Amino acid sequence: MRMNAFQSLILSLLFIPAVLNGQSRCLVIVEEVKTPPMFGFPAKTRKATTWLKNGDLRRDEGERSRTLLALSSGEAWLVNHRDSTVVPLSEATLQGLSMFGVGLFGLPVDAVTGRPSVPDKLFRKTGRVQAIGGRKAEEVEVRIPAPAGTVNPPQAPVLWIGTDGTPRMTEYLAVLKRLLGSAAADYEPLFEQLQRLKGYPLRIQAAVLGQELTQTLLSADSARADASVFRLPDGYRRGSTKAVP
């Protein structure tokens, strides 16, 4: 069936939002991370923005001073905006940078295999609730058994899980799994228990060297993003892998 000029115009208008400037829908997560003074560095509060779409991930940290790109093609890059350099990352290096996310749960690691040990019934709902960013959240404790003979066990992490179903735990896990790559398989028992919590962690509180670190969700929305979001910026030079922290 042939279309007349008017029908062709209507059809093209319907497709313009999807193709304009190469834009498409992706998940955009904005978080606030507060770190205590550590290793001679002062306490810091920074925002982190993560884009996730079809296996492509971008994370901007520190007012766009640094960007992490983990692409569905298998490539991973650290982009330093202050000196306009890009540094390729191996999967092992990407996992090392990403390990901090799962490290917040304080899981013990097997000394022989190097794999995390995930206890059964890792999470316990306390019944306490509070509002975070206008959303209702319920407190969930992370229950890590202390080794025998431990006098002062470390403070257990606490999750505040959103109860309204938006966003979902599925989105949180998608980010963790993408960053961990092949190592994600070692954390499946953790992911299975997190999935049962259903809601997104609106806040995570954990102790680092005896001081509290918090990660708070500011927003999580489906938004249109230009295809350039997941590309290396033009004009940047290749930097040294020694610059990777």
N, C-alpha and C positions, 0 to 999 in steps of 0.2 A: 504494500500500500504506500503510495507516494504522499508526502506531506506538502501542504501549501506553505507559503512564506510565513504566514501568521503562526501556524503550528510549529514550524521550525524555530521561530523566535522564542515561543513559550518554552519549548524543550531546552533550548540553549540557556535560557534564564534559570531554569531549574537546576542546571549543572554548574552554573557560575560559582555559587558558594563553595562547591567542593574542589574546584580546580583553580580558583583565583589565586595567583601567586604561589601555586603549588601547596595550598593550605589543606589540611585534613585534621580530623579530630584526634586529640591525644589527652592523656591524663596529666594534669599539672598539679603538683603537690608543693606547698610552701610550708616550711617548718622554721621554728626558732630553736636554736641550740645554745644552751648556756653551759659553758665549761668552767670548772674551777681553776684556780692557779695550779699549774703543773710544770715540773721540770724547769723552773725558772721563768716560765711564761705567766703573764697576768691572767686573771679571770677574763672571759670574753663572752659576749653575746653576739651571735651572728644569725643571719637568715640563710637558708638553703632552699633552692628551688629545683625540683626534679620533674622532668618531662619523660613520659613513658608511652611508647606507641609501637605495637607490633615487634617487640623484641629490641627496639632501639631505645637507649636510655641516655639522658643528659642530666647532669647535676651541677648547678652553679652554687658556689660557696663563697662567703666573704665578700658580699657586694661586688660580685662578678670578677673577683681577683683570680679565681681559678675555676675551671670547668672540667668535669670528668665526662667523657663520651665512651659509652659501651654500645657498640653497634651490632645489629643482627648479622652482619657480614663476618663477625668474629674479631674485627678490629676494636682496639681500645686505645684511647688517647687521653693524656692530661694536657690541658690547654692553660697556659699561664698568660693572663691578659696584661700583666704589668710589664713583662719584657717581650710580649708578642712571640712566644715560642710554643711549639707543640711537641710533645714527647710521646712516642709509642709505648704502650704498656703490654707486657706479657700477661697471660691469663693468671699466672702465679702472683704477679705484682698487683693486678686488679683485685684478686681475692684478698691479698694482704691489706689493701686500702679499705676493702669492704668488710673485713672481719670485725671492725669496730661495731658494726650494726648488730651482729649476732652476739658479739662480746658483751653487750649490755645485759644479756640474760645470765651471765655468770656461770655458764655451764662448765663443769670439769672436763678435762681432756685426758683421754687415755694415753699414758706415757709410752706405750708400745706402738699403737696404731696411729696416734695423733688425731684420732677422731673424737668428736664430742660425745659425752655420755649424757643422755637425756632421760631423767627419771620419769617414771609413770606419775601421772597426776601432778605435773609440774606447776600448774596454775590453780589458785584458790581464790574464789570470789569472797570478799570480806563483808559485802552488804552495804558498804559505804558508797555514797554517791556525791558528786559535785558537778557544777556547771563549768565547762571549759570552752571558752570562745562562743558562748551562747548555746552549746550543746550539752546534753546530759551525759555524764560518764560514770561508770561504776568501777570501783577499785578492784584490781586483781593482783594478788601477791605471787611472786615467783618463788617457788619453794625448792631451794637447792640444799640437799643434805650436807651438813658440815662434816669434814673428815674427822675420824676418831681422834680425840685428844685436843680438838680445837677449843681454846679458851674463849677467845673473842671472835666469833664468826663474822664475816663481812656482812654489811647491810644488804638485805635481799632487795633486788629491783622491784619496782611497783609499776604496773601498767594501769592507765585509766582508759577504759574501753568505751567508745561511743555506743549508745544504745538505740540511736534512731536509724541505724542501718545505712547511713550515707556519710562518708564513704565506708567501704567494707574492708574486712581483713584481707580479702582477696587482692586488693590493690597493694596493700602493705607487703604481702608475701611476693607479689610479682616483682617489686623493686629488689627485695632481698635476694630472690632466686636469680634475677638477671645479673646482679653484681657478683654473686658467688660462682656463677658458671658451673663447671663440673663438680665443684665442691658442694653444691647445693644438695646432692644426694645424701651426703653425710648428715644433713640436718633435717631430713624428712620427718623423723619422729617429733622434732620441735615444730615443724610446719603443720603437721597434722593436729597437734594440740592447739596451736594458735588459731587454726582454721575454725575450730569448734567454738572459739570466743566470738566469732562472726563480725563484730564491730571493729572499726579501725582504732589503733592506739592513739587517742587524742593527746596523751602525754605519757612519756616514759621517764621514770626517775631511777637513777642508778648511782651507786657510790663508786668513785674513782679515787684511789689512794685516800680513802676515808672522807672524801668530800663529794657533795652531791652534784651530779650532772643531770640536766633535764633537756628533753627534746619534746617540743610542743607543736602540734599541728595548728597552723594558722588557716589554711584553706586547702581544699582538694576538689578540683573541678574538671569537667570535660571542656576543653577549649580548642579553638582552631590555632594551629601552629604552622608557620611557614616551613617548607622543607629544609631551609637553611639552618633550622634549629639543630638538626642532627648532622651537620656538615662542619668540617674544619673551617675556621675563618680564613678569608683571603688575606694574603700578604704576610702571614706569620711564618717564621723560619723554624727549622727543626732544632730542638734543643737537646741537651744531654740528659741521659737517663739518670745521671748523678743528681739531677734536680728533683727527682721523685722522692718525697719524704718517706 
